[in-house]
């Protein structure tokens, strides 16, 4: 009923967006849309239909239609916002992580899914490059979660989870951004277009993910430490993923640092196909250094 009158089926379709079978035929949830079932202004439609009115016009073809509340939608959006580096410098032969990102809380942290990922939605032009917890804490490392140490020209294997986004047909792209000036810190997302690129690779495809059939399989990106970096200095890097599920632009970043030295634990290199044959890292590799990883870090050599 609306304004004391019962609407015809045609009027109901037009004004209340209800098809003859009782289903909501409006566009899918979208950013900036009006109405209770859109992600946007959240304005309440004065002609919002109820089940009784819809059934009075035409019985629904299913017993019950369930639509998520705005609160549930936002919660789901946050809980699925799980895209970050687990290990900056991974040794696939020894299956050990030898260096982590800024402020990495480990996967044991109860709030990692909501506090650690960093999203750029809709191609922003003024957003900081790093998660605020990373942006303001360039020294956010501990003895158990240290920054990586490497030499100029060293091959690095960096890991993350696919989180259901493996795509062989049209794989999305990740870049490792950096500046050759050790005093320069990333501050704005606009720098994604001006910074130097140390590496570029697929986010998730069969060729770089250990178990493609598993939604949360670990994936690997291989890149080389720029040869113009100076030993004895620390440099700022950004793992930048062009996800772009939102046509207007959708990206993620993880910020990390790397201490450059004349010698380091040099990870054995191999073709990505051979790396994949070595199998997934252990679950515990994302929980901080174990005794094996500490021993490996202590075993240094020059390229």
N, C-alpha and C positions, 0 to 999 in steps of 0.2 A: 504494500500500500504506500502511496506517496501523496501528501497533501489531501488525505481523506478519500482518495479515489484509487481503484485498482487499475493498474496499467495493463494495456493489451500486450500480447506477446511481442509485437513489433516495437511498441514503445519501450518495453522492458529491455529488449535487445539494444535499443539506441541509447536509453538513458541510464540503464543499470548494468550494461555490459554482460547480460546473461543470455546465453544461447538457449534454444528450445529444449535442450537436454539438461538444462540447469547448470552447465559449466561456465566458468568465467572465461570469456574469449578475449580479454584484454591482452596487450603485448606482455611478454615475459618481464620479470622484475628488471628494472633498469634504473641507472643513476639519474636523479633529477626529475623523475616522474611524479605525478600527483597520485593520491589515492593510498589506501592502507596497504595495498599489496605491491607497491613499488618502492624501490630504495631511493628516497629523495626527500621531498619536503614533508611528507608525513601528514599532509592536510587531510582532514576527514571529509569524505564525499557525503553531502547531505542526503543523497539518494542511494546511499550504500544499501544494497539489497540484503534481505535476510532469507533464511532457508524456507520459511513458511510462504513468503511471497513467491519465491522461485518455483516451489512445488505446486503452488496454486495455478500457475500458468501451464507448466508441463512437467511431468514427473522426471526427475533426473535419471539418466541411464545407469548411474552407479548409486549405491546406497548412501555414500557420503563423500563430499569433496572437502579435502583438507588443505588449507593454505597456511603457510608459515607466517607467524607474526613478524612485525618489523624487528622486534628484539631478537627473535630466534634467528632471523636472517643475518643480522649484524654479528651475532655470536658465532654462527656458522662461518661467516666470512673471515672472522678473526682466527677461528680454530683451524681453518684450512690455509692460513697464511704462513706456511711452514717452509720457507725457502732461505737457506743460509749455508755458509761453508761450515762443515764439521771439522775438516783438517786442512790447514794451509799447505803443509809439507808432509805428504804421505809416502811411506816406503812400502810399495806393493809387494816386494820380495819378502820382507820381514813382517809385513802386515802391522806396521806400527806408525802412529802419528808422532811427528817430530816437531810440530809447531802449530799453534792455533791462532785464531783471529782475536781482535780486541775484545776484551770482556766476555769471552766465550763462557757460558755458564755450565756447559756439558749437557748431555741429554738426560741427565738425572734431575735437572732442575724442573720443578713442577710447572713453572710458568714460561718455559722456553718458547712454546708455540705462540705466545702472545707478546712477550717482552723482548725477544731477540730479533725476529724478522723485521725487515725494514722495507716498506712498500712506497713506491711513487705511483700514484693513480691519476690518470688523465693528463699526462705530460706536463707536470708542474714546472715552473721556471724559477722559483725562488726557494725551493726546499733544500735543507742541508743535505750534503751527500751521504752522511753517515747517520745511523741510528743515534739519537741524542746520547745514549749511554756510551757509544763509541766515539762520537764526535768530540765530546768533552774529556775523554780519558785515553789519550794516545799511549799512556803507560799502563793500561789496564791488563797487565799480565802477571802471572804468579809463577812460582817455581814449578808448580804442577801443570800449569797451562801457559808455557812460555811462547814468545814469538819465535818464528822460524829463523834459522841462521843458514845462510847460503853464500855461494861465491858468484861473481859475475860469470855468466855463461853456463851456469848450472841448470839442468833440467829439473823442473818442479812438477810434482803430481798433486793436484788439489782435489778434494772430494766433497760431495754433498749428496743428499737423497733426491730421487726423482719426484717423489710425492705425487705419483699418478700422472706426471706430465711427459712421459716418454712419447716421442713423436718421430717416427721414421720418415713419414711422408713430407713433413715440413718442420724439421727441428728448429727450435729457437736458439738464439745465440747468447753466449757469455763472453765478456771481455775482461781481461785483467788490465786495469788502468794504473798508471804511475806517473811520477815526475822524476826527472833526472836530478833535480835539486832536492837534496835531503832536508832542506829547511822549509820546503813547501808542503803545506797540508791541504788536502781536499776540503773544501767548505761548501760548495754549491753543486747541485745536480747538473747545472749547466756545463760543468767541467767534463761531463761524459763525452762532449764533442771536441774538447780542446786538449785533453790530457794525452800523453803518449800511451800506446798500447803494447803491452808485453806479451799478450797472447789472446787468441780468439778461437773458440771451439763450440761444439754443440752442447746444449744444456743436457739433453737426455735422448739417446738413441741406442739402438742395439749395439752399435760399435763402441760405445764408451760407458755402458752400464753393465755391471756384473751379471745380474739376473733380470733380463728384460721383462719376464713374466710377472715379476713381483713389483707392485706399485711403489713400494718404498725402497727399491734397490739402490745401492750406492753407485754413484756415477763419478767419473774421473775426467779432469781436464789437464792436459799437459802443456806446459809453457816454459820459456827459458828466461832466466834472470838477465836483464839487459847488461851487456858488457861494459856500458859506460858508467855503471854505478861504482862508487869508490869504497874499497875495504876500510872498515873502521867507522862507517857511518850507517845510520838507520834510515830507511826509506818507507814512505807511506804508499800503500796499494789499495785498490778497490776491485772487488769481484762484482761485476755489474751484469745482471741478467735482463735481457730484453724479452720479457714474457709476452707482453702485448695481447693478453686475452681480452682486454678492453681495447676496442679499435682506436680509442682516443689516446692510448698509451698506457702501459702498465709495466713497471720495472721493479727490480729488487736489487739491493746492494748489501755487501758485507765488507767492512773495512778492516784492513790488517796491516801490519808492519813487518819489515824484514831487516834483520841485522846482517850487513854484508861484511864478510871476513875473507882473509886470504886462504883459509882452509875450513872445511866443514865436513859433516857426514854426507858423502856423495851417494845419492840413491842410484842404484843400477838402472840404466835406461833400457827400454825395449819398445818394440812396436806395440801400439795400443791393443792389437789383437792378442798379442802374447801376454800383455798385462791382464786382460780380461780372463785368461785361462788360469790365472793365479787365484781367482776367487775372491769373494767378499772379505772385507776387513772384519775382525771380530767386533762384536757389539761394544766391548769395553774400550775400543780405541778412541772413542769420543768422550771418555770420562777423565782424560788427563794422562800424564806420563806414567807408565808402569816401569818396573826395573829394566825390562828389555829395551824400551825406548830410551831410557836414560843412558844405558850402555852404548846404544847406537850413536847417540848424539856425541858421546865422548870419543868415538872412533872417527877422527877427522883425517882428511887427506886433501891434497891439492889436485885440481883438475889437470 
